Amino acid sequence: MTLKLSPLPEEVNRAAGLLDADGKPTETIFGVMTKFAAEQGAVNLGQGAPGIPAPTPLLDAVDRAMKDGENQYPPGQGRPDLIEAVCTQREREYGHKVEPEQVLITVGATQGLTSAIMALLPRGGKLVTFEPFFDSYPAAVAMAGGEFATVPLLPAEDSWQPDWAAFEREVEGASMILVNSPHNPTGTVFSAEALDRIYDAAERVGAWILTDEVYEHLVFDDNDYQPIAARYPGSERIVSVSSAGKAFNITGWKIGWLIASPRVRAACQAIQQYMTFSVGNPLQAALAQAIGEGWSFPKENRDLLQHNREIIVGALEDVQGMQIHVPQAGYFLLADFSQLTDKDATAVNDVLTRKVGVTGIPATALCREGSETAKRFRSFIRFSFCKSTEEVEDAAQRIRNNLDVFQSL
């Protein structure tokens, strides 16, 4: 007798777009492009994996914590010193008063978001988010047995803005609204007006608001960023999720946090309890010191990333006909090739990898297959500038050395 798998893995892979034509699981676009770039000797500006080292004092702090014996299970909610550091950071940077009983330390933001979705989205409930989107969102909704709905982001002056007409349609009957700001992949920072409109809609329809704030410390050009929970500090409907990975270039540590009312935090912790229980103790100890004391590295990292952004934007601006959407924050920029070729982004990215030696990610990989947003983003490629400055300069030089390839697309 053939042993059968649960249908859930297939449902999750289908939701994330990771099934081939025969229904077999496939690798993520990030893994595919990373392998392709290595095969072709191309600079990999596809995956958002930092090429800038983590700060040495943070690594030294982990070493000390390990040698001091901080190697056993920490409390399930998280180490008290890191919880207190998160509270300190929120008040220091946003004037947002958070109590320790509101904070849950998570295995990165992805697990925090997934725990919140599984804890709060009812089976059959609708989650609405903005498209393009991070690929874990639909997978988490599938695990919760919910419905995944999206609202397009449309280009606006110096940013991207929700299609508000589509938002008003989709938000009806929604159980949760997921807001990713600063946004991946557009790099936009949602305005105060946009956050207020989202909050008003959530209040009207009785929906939770779940936020993904992992790029909160990487906001450029004095753009104004404020978490929605800091605008509505007394609201129980907001669940905020962030992490240390992007700010300190430690994505492999997988240390994040969730902030919610005590009863909501407890509900999310109940889900986490039986998936991971706790998060690396010595890593938490080191971050407690860095975050609580307000180390300068996140600001230095932001400034270096802004410098890298200018390098790659400058090179792409030398490509005649290229349309560039300069990000306000984060790791990524979007380049529109529609004025250069009728080819879609997948075909263009193949040419760039083979002939220019630079690899990105087709933006349609971050859209629902066949959606109106995917059609709009047909010619967009996402490039990451979180690599080392040397790698970004190499990519920029390759672009300038091969301008004829762009014109012959």
Beta strands, then each sheet from edge to edge (+ up, - down):
strand 1: 43-44
strand 2: 103-106
strand 3: 126-131
strand 4: 147-156
strand 5: 159-162
strand 6: 174-180
strand 7: 208-212
strand 8: 238-243
strand 9: 256-259
strand 10: 323-325
strand 11: 332-336
strand 12: 358-359
strand 13: 361-362
strand 14: 380-384
sheet 1: 1+ 12+
sheet 2: 2+ 9- 8+ 7+ 6+ 3+ 4+ 5-
sheet 3: 10+ 11- 14+ 13-
end
